[in-house]
C-alpha cells in the first residue's frame, strides 16, 4: 500500500501537470495524498510545514541566484537585440543550404552562454520561420531544430554550461561546471550529430514528398527589421564572458581567496569545493549583465524595465522546481520509498552510475521537468550516491556528469512545460512536431547517456 501511494501520487502529478495544473498546487497536495494513503495522515501538517517547506526552501535558497541572474541576463540579451543579432548573423552567413544547422547553432550559442530556452525560442522562432518559409522547409521541423540547440548539448553535456541542470549536482558531488569535460564533449557530439542526422533525414523525406513550408496561419509573423541590429561580435561578447568567466573564476581566481571562514558555523561549516561552482556561475553572469547594460544603456528603452521583468520571470521557474523538490523530500520520508530506494540502490550492483541514471531519468519524466527530477533525486539520494562513489572509487566528476545528462532524457515527454510552450510559440501541435522532438530531445540524449556510462565504467572520468 505504501508503494502504491507513492506510485499513484506520481502518476497523478504527471497527469495533472500535462493538463496544465500548476505544480505549485500539485506538489504539496499530492505529497499530502501520498502521506494519507501511506497510513500516516495524522502527520500531514508536520509533513507540510517541516518537510515539504524545508525541502522547498532549501532548494530555493541554494539556487535562487542562478535562476534570478539567468533570467535577467536572458532578458537583457533579448531587449538589447543581442540574441537576435547572433541568430540573424548565423542564418545569413550559413545561407539557405544550411538553414537547419544555422537554427541549431544559433540556439546552442545562446543557451551555452546562459540564455534560457524560453528566451531563445522567442528570439529564434521569427527568424527560423522566415528562413524556412523562404527555402520551403516544412515549418513542423522548427521545434526539432530548436530542441537540438537549446535542450540537449548545452543543457546537460558541454563543460562549463551555466544551466541549472549542470549546477544542481555541484554541491552534492563537490564539483564545478567543468566536471568530466571529455565525456561531456563526447555526449555533446552525439547529441548534435545524432539530432542533425535525424532532422536531415526528415528534410530529405519532406522534399521527396514535395512537402513545403505549409499553409500556416497560427503565430505567423514577419521577421524583425534589419535596422539597428547590433554588431555580431559585440553581441557575442557577453556569451564569451559567461563561459570564460566561469572557467577563470572556478579554476584560478576563487581558489586563491581566503576561504577558511567557511568552516564557521554561521556559514554552514562547508568547504570551498561545495560552493565554488555556484559562486563561479554567479560572478560570470553578473559580469555579463553589467557588460550588456553598459553597452546598451542609451539604446534600450528601459534598463530598469528589463531588470524588473527578468527578475519577475525568474520566480515561477524557481518556485516550480523548488516545489517539486519539496514533494520529493516528503516522498523520501515514507516507508514505501525505503523499499524503492533499496531496489534502486541494488540495481546493477557495483555500478551506481546506472542506478543514478535510471532514477533521475524516471523522476524527470514523471515530473516533466529536468531540473525538478534532478533536484528531487539528488535531494533524497545525493548523499547516498556520493558514498557509493567513494566506496567504488568513482570520480565524483563522473557522478556529476551522469546526473546532469540523465536529467535531459525522459524529461522531454509530451507533458514537459518547455515543450508545450515551444509548440505554442511556434503555432504547432504535438501531432505535427512531437516525433522530431522525441528523437532529438529524448532518444538521442539517452543514447549519449548510455555511451557516457559505458565509457565512464571502462575508463573512468576524463
Backbone torsions as a table, in degrees:
resi	resn	phi	psi	omega
1	UNK	NA	-37.2	179.3
2	UNK	-63.1	-43.4	179.6
3	UNK	-67.8	-41.1	177.9
4	UNK	-58.9	-40.7	-179.7
5	UNK	-60.2	-42.4	-179.7
6	UNK	-68.9	-45.3	-178.3
7	UNK	-63.8	-44.4	179.4
8	UNK	-61.7	-42.7	179.2
9	UNK	-60.6	-42.7	-179.7
10	UNK	-68.0	-41.1	179.1
11	UNK	-62.8	-43.1	178.5
12	UNK	-65.2	-35.9	177.1
13	UNK	-61.3	-45.1	179.5
14	UNK	-65.4	-44.2	-175.9
15	UNK	-65.1	-50.1	-175.9
16	UNK	-72.6	-29.4	174.6
17	UNK	-63.4	-41.4	177.9
18	UNK	-64.9	-32.2	179.9
19	UNK	-79.3	-1.8	173.9
20	UNK	95.0	9.5	177.8
21	UNK	-77.3	135.9	-176.9
22	UNK	-63.2	136.4	178.2
23	UNK	-67.4	-20.5	176.2
24	UNK	-62.7	-28.8	176.4
25	UNK	-90.0	-44.2	-174.8
26	UNK	-63.6	-46.1	-171.5
27	UNK	-58.7	-53.8	179.9
28	UNK	-68.4	-37.9	-177.9
29	UNK	-63.8	-45.2	-177.1
30	UNK	-78.3	-25.0	172.9
31	UNK	-65.2	-44.2	178.4
32	UNK	-66.8	-36.3	175.8
33	UNK	-58.2	-44.9	178.7
34	UNK	-62.6	-37.2	178.3
35	UNK	-63.9	-46.7	-178.7
36	UNK	-63.2	-47.2	-178.3
37	UNK	-68.1	-20.9	178.1
38	UNK	-82.6	-0.5	176.1
39	UNK	88.3	10.9	179.7
40	UNK	-121.9	40.1	-178.0
41	UNK	-59.9	-26.5	179.3
42	UNK	-64.7	-16.6	-179.3
43	UNK	-95.8	7.6	-171.1
44	UNK	-55.0	-50.3	-176.7
45	UNK	-65.9	-38.7	176.3
46	UNK	-64.2	-39.3	177.4
47	UNK	-62.3	-38.7	-177.6
48	UNK	-71.0	-51.4	-173.9
49	UNK	-79.7	-33.9	-173.4
50	UNK	-98.9	-23.2	-178.8
51	UNK	-109.1	-57.5	-178.3
52	UNK	-59.9	-54.6	-175.4
53	UNK	-67.0	-33.1	177.2
54	UNK	-65.4	-44.9	178.7
55	UNK	-65.4	-43.2	178.6
56	UNK	-62.7	-47.1	-178.2
57	UNK	-65.5	-39.3	179.7
58	UNK	-60.7	-44.3	179.1
59	UNK	-65.6	-44.6	-178.3
60	UNK	-62.2	-42.5	179.8
61	UNK	-63.5	-40.5	-174.8
62	UNK	-71.6	-39.0	-170.7
63	UNK	-114.3	-0.9	-178.2
64	UNK	-55.8	-41.9	179.4
65	UNK	-57.9	-34.6	-178.9
66	UNK	-71.5	-43.4	176.7
67	UNK	-63.1	-44.4	-177.3
68	UNK	-63.3	-52.9	-177.3
69	UNK	-67.9	-36.0	177.6
70	UNK	-63.3	-41.9	179.6
71	UNK	-68.3	-41.1	178.6
72	UNK	-64.6	-44.2	180.0
73	UNK	-62.1	-42.9	178.4
74	UNK	-62.1	-40.9	179.3
75	UNK	-66.8	-40.6	177.7
76	UNK	-64.0	-41.0	178.3
77	UNK	-64.1	-35.6	179.7
78	UNK	-72.3	-49.9	-175.1
79	UNK	-71.1	-27.3	178.7
80	UNK	-78.4	-13.6	-176.9
81	UNK	87.1	-1.1	-178.2
82	UNK	-63.9	-42.1	-180.0
83	UNK	-62.0	-43.6	178.9
84	UNK	-65.3	-41.0	-178.5
85	UNK	-61.5	-42.5	179.6
86	UNK	-64.2	-47.7	-178.8
87	UNK	-64.4	-46.5	-177.4
88	UNK	-63.3	-41.6	-178.9
89	UNK	-65.2	-43.4	179.1
90	UNK	-62.6	-43.9	179.7
91	UNK	-62.1	-41.7	-178.5
92	UNK	-68.1	-44.5	-174.9
93	UNK	-74.5	-35.1	179.8
94	UNK	-77.9	-25.1	173.2
95	UNK	82.2	174.5	-175.5
96	UNK	-62.1	-33.9	-176.6
97	UNK	-65.8	-24.2	-177.9
98	UNK	-118.3	39.4	-176.4
99	UNK	-59.2	-45.5	-178.7
100	UNK	-62.6	-46.6	-178.4
101	UNK	-64.5	-37.0	-178.6
102	UNK	-63.9	-38.8	177.9
103	UNK	-66.4	-43.7	179.8
104	UNK	-61.2	-48.5	-177.1
105	UNK	-66.8	-37.4	178.0
106	UNK	-61.5	-44.7	177.8
107	UNK	-63.6	-41.7	-177.2
108	UNK	-65.2	-43.7	-179.6
109	UNK	-62.3	-44.7	-178.2
110	UNK	-66.8	-45.3	-178.6
111	UNK	-72.3	-31.5	176.9
112	UNK	-67.5	-24.9	177.8
113	UNK	-87.3	-0.2	175.5
114	UNK	106.0	2.0	178.1
115	UNK	-80.1	132.3	-175.7
116	UNK	-66.2	156.0	-179.8
117	UNK	-62.0	-32.3	179.2
118	UNK	-64.9	-47.7	179.5
119	UNK	-63.0	-41.3	-179.5
120	UNK	-61.7	-42.5	179.8
121	UNK	-62.0	-44.6	177.7
122	UNK	-60.8	-39.4	-176.6
123	UNK	-75.5	-37.7	-172.9
124	UNK	-84.2	-36.4	-171.3
125	UNK	-53.6	-48.9	-178.5
126	UNK	-60.3	-37.6	179.4
127	UNK	-69.2	-46.1	-179.3
128	UNK	-62.8	-41.3	-179.6
129	UNK	-63.5	-44.1	179.3
130	UNK	-64.3	-41.7	180.0
131	UNK	-66.2	-47.6	-178.6
132	UNK	-64.6	-36.3	177.3
133	UNK	-65.7	-40.0	-178.3
134	UNK	-64.6	-42.0	-177.1
135	UNK	-98.5	6.6	174.6
136	UNK	62.1	44.9	172.7
137	UNK	-96.4	136.5	-178.6
138	UNK	-53.5	131.6	180.0
139	UNK	-62.1	-29.5	-177.2
140	UNK	-61.2	-13.7	-179.3
141	UNK	-86.5	-9.4	-177.7
142	UNK	-60.5	-48.6	-179.0
143	UNK	-58.7	-38.1	178.2
144	UNK	-62.3	-40.8	178.3
145	UNK	-66.2	-42.0	178.8
146	UNK	-63.5	-39.6	-179.8
147	UNK	-60.0	-42.4	-179.6
148	UNK	-58.8	-46.4	-175.9
149	UNK	-79.0	-31.7	-171.8
150	UNK	-104.8	-26.0	-171.4
151	UNK	-119.5	16.1	-179.4
152	UNK	-130.9	-92.9	-170.0
153	UNK	-62.2	-37.9	-178.3
154	UNK	-85.3	-11.3	-179.9
155	UNK	-86.6	-38.3	-171.9
156	UNK	-131.9	-16.4	-168.0
157	UNK	-106.9	-53.5	-171.9
158	UNK	-62.2	130.4	178.6
159	UNK	-61.6	137.8	177.1
160	UNK	90.8	-6.6	-179.1
161	UNK	-62.1	133.5	-178.1
162	UNK	-84.1	13.8	-178.8
163	UNK	-62.5	151.2	179.6
164	UNK	-62.7	-26.9	-179.6
165	UNK	-70.6	-23.4	175.1
166	UNK	-91.5	-16.0	-177.8
167	UNK	-90.9	-34.9	-175.6
168	UNK	-57.0	-41.8	-179.0
169	UNK	-70.1	-15.9	-170.2
170	UNK	-59.2	-51.3	-178.7
171	UNK	-68.3	-25.1	-179.3
172	UNK	-75.0	-36.1	-177.0
173	UNK	-110.2	4.5	178.0
174	UNK	54.8	52.3	-178.9
175	UNK	-122.5	-178.8	173.8
176	UNK	-123.4	-173.1	-173.9
177	UNK	-69.9	-10.4	-177.7
178	UNK	-102.7	23.8	-178.6
179	UNK	-60.3	135.8	178.1
180	UNK	44.1	61.4	-173.6
181	UNK	-63.1	-37.8	-179.1
182	UNK	-63.0	-46.4	178.9
183	UNK	-66.3	-35.6	177.5
184	UNK	-63.1	-41.7	179.6
185	UNK	-66.2	-40.4	177.5
186	UNK	-60.7	-44.9	178.4
187	UNK	-61.4	-40.8	-179.7
188	UNK	-63.7	-40.6	178.8
189	UNK	-62.5	-42.6	179.0
190	UNK	-64.0	-42.8	-179.0
191	UNK	-64.6	-45.9	179.6
192	UNK	-67.9	-48.9	-178.5
193	UNK	-65.0	-47.1	-179.3
194	UNK	-64.8	-42.0	178.9
195	UNK	-64.0	-44.0	-179.8
196	UNK	-67.1	-36.3	177.2
197	UNK	-61.3	-43.9	179.8
198	UNK	-65.2	-47.7	-177.4
199	UNK	-66.5	-35.2	176.4
200	UNK	-65.3	-39.3	177.4
201	UNK	-63.3	-44.0	179.5
202	UNK	-63.2	-35.2	179.0
203	UNK	-68.3	-41.2	178.4
204	UNK	-63.0	-42.6	178.7
205	UNK	-62.9	-40.3	178.9
206	UNK	-62.2	-41.3	179.3
207	UNK	-66.1	-40.4	178.8
208	UNK	-61.8	-37.4	-178.7
209	UNK	-87.6	8.7	-179.2
210	UNK	55.6	37.0	177.9
211	UNK	-90.8	123.9	179.1
212	UNK	-105.7	-158.2	-176.6
213	UNK	-58.1	-38.2	179.0
214	UNK	101.1	164.6	-179.8
215	UNK	-95.4	79.4	-177.5
216	UNK	-99.1	144.3	176.8
217	UNK	-125.8	-22.9	-176.6
218	UNK	-75.7	123.5	177.8
219	UNK	60.7	23.8	173.6
220	UNK	-75.1	136.4	-178.8
221	UNK	-153.4	156.1	177.8
222	UNK	-77.1	147.0	175.2
223	UNK	-66.4	142.3	-179.8
224	UNK	-54.7	156.4	-179.5
225	UNK	-62.2	150.2	178.7
226	UNK	-79.8	-4.6	-178.7
227	UNK	-68.7	137.3	174.8
228	UNK	61.3	31.3	173.8
229	UNK	-73.5	128.3	-179.3
230	UNK	-61.2	158.7	176.6
231	UNK	-62.3	135.3	-176.5
232	UNK	-58.7	-46.1	-176.0
233	UNK	-68.6	-34.9	175.5
234	UNK	-66.6	-41.0	179.2
235	UNK	-65.1	-29.0	-178.0
236	UNK	-78.7	-22.5	-175.6
237	UNK	-58.5	-42.6	177.6
238	UNK	-59.3	-35.8	176.8
239	UNK	-63.1	-44.4	178.9
240	UNK	-62.7	-39.7	179.6
241	UNK	-61.0	-43.3	-179.2
242	UNK	-63.6	-49.0	-175.2
243	UNK	-69.8	-50.8	-178.6
244	UNK	-69.8	-38.4	178.3
245	UNK	-61.8	-40.5	177.7
246	UNK	-57.4	-44.3	-178.9
247	UNK	-68.7	-47.8	-176.6
248	UNK	-64.0	-42.8	179.7
249	UNK	-65.0	-44.6	-174.6
250	UNK	-75.9	-32.5	-174.4
251	UNK	-99.6	-24.2	-171.8
252	UNK	-123.2	-56.7	-169.0
253	UNK	-76.1	-56.5	-174.8
254	UNK	-61.7	-39.3	177.5
255	UNK	-59.3	-20.0	179.5
256	UNK	-83.7	-14.0	-178.5
257	UNK	-71.5	153.6	171.9
258	UNK	-73.5	120.7	-175.2
259	UNK	-128.2	12.5	-178.6
260	UNK	-62.6	-25.1	-178.8
261	UNK	-63.8	-20.4	-179.3
262	UNK	-63.9	-21.3	179.5
263	UNK	-73.1	-14.5	178.7
264	UNK	-64.4	144.7	-176.3
265	UNK	-60.3	-34.5	-177.8
266	UNK	-69.2	-16.5	175.0
267	UNK	-100.9	10.8	176.8
268	UNK	89.8	-1.6	-179.5
269	UNK	60.3	38.7	-176.7
270	UNK	-97.7	166.0	173.6
271	UNK	-98.5	158.0	-178.6
272	UNK	-57.6	-35.4	-176.8
273	UNK	-61.2	-23.7	-178.0
274	UNK	-85.3	-10.7	-178.5
275	UNK	-125.2	-11.6	-172.8
276	UNK	-61.6	-36.4	-179.3
277	UNK	-65.6	-44.9	179.7
278	UNK	-67.3	-42.5	178.0
279	UNK	-57.6	-41.9	-176.5
280	UNK	-63.9	-43.7	179.2
281	UNK	-66.0	-42.2	178.8
282	UNK	-58.1	-49.6	-176.6
283	UNK	-65.1	-40.3	-179.0
284	UNK	-68.5	-38.0	177.4
285	UNK	-68.2	-37.8	176.9
286	UNK	-60.9	-46.2	179.1
287	UNK	-61.3	-42.2	-179.5
288	UNK	-65.0	-40.8	177.8
289	UNK	-62.8	-43.6	178.9
290	UNK	-61.3	-41.0	179.6
291	UNK	-60.7	-49.1	-178.2
292	UNK	-62.1	-43.5	-179.8
293	UNK	-65.5	-40.9	-177.7
294	UNK	-63.3	-38.0	-176.2
295	UNK	-89.8	-4.5	-176.8
296	UNK	-133.1	15.6	-174.9
297	UNK	-58.7	-39.2	-178.5
298	UNK	-86.3	-21.7	-175.4
299	UNK	-84.7	-38.5	-177.3
300	UNK	-73.2	141.0	-177.3
301	UNK	-55.9	-44.0	179.1
302	UNK	-159.7	107.6	177.4
303	UNK	-61.3	-38.4	179.5
304	UNK	-59.4	-41.3	-179.9
305	UNK	-66.5	-39.3	178.3
306	UNK	-63.5	-43.3	178.9
307	UNK	-63.1	-44.6	-178.3
308	UNK	-65.3	-44.4	-179.8
309	UNK	-67.4	-38.4	176.9
310	UNK	-62.9	-44.0	179.4
311	UNK	-62.4	-45.7	179.6
312	UNK	-65.7	-34.6	179.6
313	UNK	-68.0	-16.2	179.8
314	UNK	-83.2	-18.4	-170.5
315	UNK	-69.0	-47.4	-177.9
316	UNK	-63.4	-47.3	178.7
317	UNK	-59.5	-43.5	-177.5
318	UNK	-67.0	-41.4	-177.8
319	UNK	-76.8	-28.9	172.4
320	UNK	-61.5	-50.4	-178.4
321	UNK	-65.9	-42.8	179.9
322	UNK	-62.6	-36.2	177.8
323	UNK	-63.9	-39.3	178.3
324	UNK	-66.5	-35.7	176.4
325	UNK	-67.2	-40.4	175.6
326	UNK	-60.3	-40.3	175.6
327	UNK	-58.1	-47.2	179.6
328	UNK	-62.3	-35.2	179.3
329	UNK	-62.9	-39.8	178.2
330	UNK	-67.8	-47.1	-179.5
331	UNK	-57.6	-37.4	-177.4
332	UNK	-65.2	-20.4	-179.2
333	UNK	-87.3	-11.8	-175.4
334	UNK	-79.5	149.5	-177.0
335	UNK	-61.7	-36.1	-179.4
336	UNK	-62.6	-31.9	-178.8
337	UNK	-68.9	-29.4	178.2
338	UNK	-59.6	-37.2	177.9
339	UNK	-69.2	-44.8	178.9
340	UNK	-62.2	-43.3	-179.9
341	UNK	-61.8	-43.4	179.6
342	UNK	-61.2	-39.7	179.4
343	UNK	-65.9	-46.2	-178.6
344	UNK	-65.7	-39.5	179.8
345	UNK	-68.5	-26.4	179.5
346	UNK	-89.5	-4.2	179.8
347	UNK	-71.6	129.3	-177.9
348	UNK	54.3	64.4	-178.7
349	UNK	-52.1	135.4	179.2
350	UNK	91.2	-8.2	179.3
351	UNK	-137.4	82.8	-178.7
352	UNK	-65.3	-13.0	177.7
353	UNK	-60.3	-38.5	-178.6
354	UNK	-69.8	-45.2	178.3
355	UNK	-59.4	-45.5	-179.9
356	UNK	-60.5	-45.3	-177.9
357	UNK	-63.8	-43.0	-178.3
358	UNK	-66.5	-46.4	-176.1
359	UNK	-62.5	-46.6	-178.4
360	UNK	-65.8	-42.3	179.6
361	UNK	-61.4	-45.1	-178.1
362	UNK	-64.3	-45.3	-179.6
363	UNK	-67.0	-37.5	176.8
364	UNK	-65.0	-37.5	178.6
365	UNK	-68.3	-41.8	-179.1
366	UNK	-66.3	-45.5	-177.6
367	UNK	-78.9	-16.2	-176.8
368	UNK	68.7	26.4	-176.4
369	UNK	-146.7	123.5	177.8
370	UNK	-64.9	-48.1	-178.8
371	UNK	-69.0	-37.0	179.0
372	UNK	-65.2	-48.6	179.0
373	UNK	-62.7	-41.5	179.1
374	UNK	-65.4	-43.4	179.9
375	UNK	-63.0	-43.9	178.7
376	UNK	-61.8	-49.5	-175.2
377	UNK	-60.6	-46.5	-176.7
378	UNK	-77.4	-26.5	176.3
379	UNK	-64.3	-38.1	-176.0
380	UNK	-99.3	-17.1	-176.0
381	UNK	-129.2	-3.9	-175.0
382	UNK	-57.3	-46.5	-179.1
383	UNK	-63.5	-39.1	179.2
384	UNK	-64.8	-41.3	179.6
385	UNK	-68.4	-33.6	176.5
386	UNK	-66.0	-38.9	176.6
387	UNK	-64.2	-41.8	178.2
388	UNK	-65.0	-36.8	177.5
389	UNK	-60.7	-42.3	178.1
390	UNK	-68.2	-39.0	-178.6
391	UNK	-64.2	-41.3	-177.3
392	UNK	-100.4	12.7	176.8
393	UNK	56.7	46.4	178.2
394	UNK	-100.0	132.1	179.3
395	UNK	-61.9	126.8	177.3
396	UNK	-56.1	-27.5	177.6
397	UNK	-63.3	-35.3	177.9
398	UNK	-68.9	-41.1	176.4
399	UNK	-60.4	-41.2	178.1
400	UNK	-60.4	-49.9	-175.0
401	UNK	-66.3	-39.0	177.8
402	UNK	-63.7	-42.3	179.6
403	UNK	-60.5	-46.2	-179.6
404	UNK	-63.3	-47.3	179.9
405	UNK	-62.7	-38.8	-178.0
406	UNK	-65.2	-28.8	-179.7
407	UNK	-67.9	-22.7	-174.7
408	UNK	-102.2	34.2	178.1
409	UNK	-111.5	-88.1	-176.7
410	UNK	-72.8	-3.6	178.0
411	UNK	-61.2	-29.8	-174.1
412	UNK	-89.8	36.3	172.6
413	UNK	-73.7	170.2	-170.5
414	UNK	-55.9	-25.0	-176.6
415	UNK	-88.4	2.2	178.8
416	UNK	-62.1	130.9	-176.5
417	UNK	-62.2	-39.0	179.9
418	UNK	-65.1	-38.1	179.2
419	UNK	-66.6	-45.1	179.9
420	UNK	-61.4	-43.4	179.3
421	UNK	-65.6	-42.6	179.9
422	UNK	-59.7	-46.2	180.0
423	UNK	-64.0	-37.1	178.5
424	UNK	-65.5	-41.9	178.6
425	UNK	-63.1	-41.1	-177.8
426	UNK	-80.3	-9.1	-179.2
427	UNK	69.3	37.1	-178.9
428	UNK	-125.7	170.2	-178.8
429	UNK	-115.9	165.1	174.9
430	UNK	-57.8	-40.2	-177.7
431	UNK	-61.7	-35.9	-177.8
432	UNK	-77.1	-38.5	-166.9
433	UNK	-126.8	-7.6	-171.3
434	UNK	-68.9	-28.7	-179.9
435	UNK	-58.2	-43.6	178.4
436	UNK	-67.7	-38.1	177.4
437	UNK	-62.2	-43.1	-179.2
438	UNK	-60.5	-44.7	-178.2
439	UNK	-67.6	-47.8	-173.7
440	UNK	-76.8	-32.6	-173.9
441	UNK	-107.2	-10.6	178.8
442	UNK	-119.5	-61.4	-172.8
443	UNK	-65.4	-51.8	-178.7
444	UNK	-63.4	-44.4	175.3
445	UNK	-59.5	-34.7	176.8
446	UNK	-65.7	-37.7	175.8
447	UNK	-63.5	-42.5	177.7
448	UNK	-62.7	-41.3	179.3
449	UNK	-62.7	-45.9	179.6
450	UNK	-62.1	-39.9	179.2
451	UNK	-62.8	-44.5	-179.1
452	UNK	-67.4	-39.2	176.5
453	UNK	-60.3	-43.8	179.8
454	UNK	-62.9	-48.9	-180.0
455	UNK	-66.2	-38.9	179.5
456	UNK	-66.2	-37.3	178.1
457	UNK	-67.0	-38.0	-176.9
458	UNK	-79.8	-41.6	-170.2
459	UNK	-120.3	-5.0	-177.6
460	UNK	79.6	-167.2	-177.2
461	UNK	-81.5	139.7	174.9
462	UNK	-157.0	NA	NA
